[in-house]
Amino acid sequence: MRSIALQQVSSKFARDNAARTLEHPVALRIIAKYAPEVAKRLEVSCPTGRVYVWGAKLERSHQTVKMIGRNSLVLFRRRNTVYKRGIVIETTNNEELANALWGRDVDGETWSNIFFFAKITDMNRPAARVNENLGRSADDHWQGLVVLPIKDTEKARAFFERELSAL
């Protein structure tokens, strides 16, 4: 099953985290310090030794379990624009790694549901149009992480094949 994750990047904590791990990849040696088995698997898809990283709070576990490596697209929204996207290549739940990457938010929580990307692609698409294409309300603001199934269509297959071949 393929899925599409919708992630709002609006709070200061989220924007700061995006600057650290979505706009600049993280060295695999940092991942290896906290999750050596994950870093080893990432080496195959990240020959440069760097990986893009994002996470979600533990309370979003019911969503992150729907993210299947190499079959999940994540769209990142800032204000009214979908501004980045990536295909998940690996996931883990690791509080120590999350704390090292991002620290803790105003609630004292860290984003321990972690997902990794070999590449992040910049976008500039109106969120309202993306929402409509997903059958959602044009003014949906994607509170929290939401993961939706994608219908297995020829267009979706072609998109995933094109994106994955670039890894």
N, C-alpha and C positions, 0 to 999 in steps of 0.2 A: 504494500500500500504506500502510496506517495502522499506527502502532506505539505502544507504551506503554513508557516508560522508567522504571525503578525505581532510585531514588537514595537511598542511606543518607546521613543527615546526622548523624554521630555524633562524629567526632573534634573536638577543640577548633578546629583549623584550619577544618573544614567548618562548624561552628557559628558561628565568627566571620565566615566568608565569607557565610553565610546572613543574618546580621545586617546585613551591608553591602549585599548585592545582591539578596536575595530578600524581605527584610522592608521594604526601602526601594529604590525604583527609582533608577537611575543616570541622570544627565543625558546626553542624546545628544551634547552637546558634548565630553564625555569620550571617548565611543566614537569620535567624529569625529577626535579628535586622533591615534588609533592605527589607525583603520579607517574612513576617510572614505566609502568606497563602501558599506560596511555601514550606517553611520549614515544615509546618504541613503535607502537602502531602508527602514530602520526608521521614518523620518519618516511614512510613509504609515499605518502601524499605531499609531504613538505620537504623536498630535497634541499631547499635553501636553509633548513634548520629553523624556520620561523613559521608561526601559525597565528591566525586571527582567532580571537576568543570572545565569547559572550556568555552570559549566565542569567539565571532566573532564581528567585527565591524558592525555598523548599516548598512553600505553599502552592507553587505552580507545578509540582511534580505530576499531577494528574494531566497536565498538558505536555510536559517534556517527555513523558513516556511514549507519546505519539510521534516523536521525532526520530525517524529511522535514518541512521547514517547513510549517506549517499542517495537518499530518496526524500529528503526534506529541504525545502526552500524556506529561508527566513527573509522576510521583508522588514526593513527597519524604517520607521516613520518618525519624522521630526516635524512638528507643527502640522501643516496641511500637505506635506510632501513625503512620498516614499523616497528616501535618499540613498539607501544602500540595500544590497541583497547578497546572500551567500547560500551555498549548498552545504549542509552539515556533513562533515566527514567522520565525526566521532563525538560521543557524549560521555559524560561521567558525572558522578555526584561526589564532590570533594570540598569540604568546608575549608580545609587548610589551604588548598590552592586558591579558592575563591577569596579568602581573606588576604592572601599574599598579593593577588592581582588587584583587588578593589577595596579591601578593607570592609568596614561595616557601614550600613546606611543609618539614617536618623532613628530608625526603629531598633538599631543594634543587630540587625540581621545582615548576612552576606548572601551572595547569589551562588549557592553551592550546586545548583543544577547547571552544569557547564557544558557548552557545546563549542565545537571547533570547526574552523573553515580554512581550507587551503588558500582561498582567495575571497576577497570581498569586492564587489563591483559597485561603483557609484551609480546612482540613478537620479532622475529628476522627474518623477511622475506624480500628478495630483492624486492624493490619497482618495479623494471622492471617486475618481474614475476606477481606481484599483478596487475599492469597496464594491462598486456597482458590478464590476466584472466577477467578483466573488459572490454576488447575490446578497450583499450586505447593504445596510443603509449608507447612503453617500456621506452622512455626517458621523459615522461610527469612528470613535477615537481610540479604539484598541487598548482599553485599559488592561494592564497586565499582559502576560503572554497568552495568546490564543492560538491553538493549532487546529487546522481544518484539514480534512481529507481532500485530495485533488482527484477529480474524475480521471480515469485512465483513458485519455483521448490521444489521438495521433499528435495533436498540437502539443500536449503536455509531454508526451514521450520524446518528441523532437527537441523540445526545450531542455529537458533533463539530459539527453544524449549530448547536445551541443555544449551545455555547461560542464558536464562531467568530462568530456573529451579534452577540455582546456586545463584540467587539473594536472 
